[in-house]
């Protein structure tokens, strides 16, 4: 689908097993769909941010995932 970006959960890759702080907090089982302007965003991978789906710096162990969006797009952000 042109113009759509999907930030996938890394859960199925087993990467969470390598994370020092354990499992991410599940904020919602549905994605957060937003119209995004081009720019750099930091997706929260730990689920502890109060500013879901973006990192607010409250993580411990896990860190944010940098996402570059090059054109205005509809993005479905995973909420873990
Ligand atoms: S608060 Fe979750 S990655 Fe930063």
Boltz pocket constraint, residues with backbone or C-beta under 6 A from the ligand:
constraints:
  - pocket:
      binder: B
      contacts: [[A, 43], [A, 44], [A, 45], [A, 46], [A, 47], [A, 48], [A, 49], [A, 54], [A, 55], [A, 56], [A, 57], [A, 58], [A, 59], [A, 62], [A, 63], [A, 64], [A, 65]]
      max_distance: 6.0
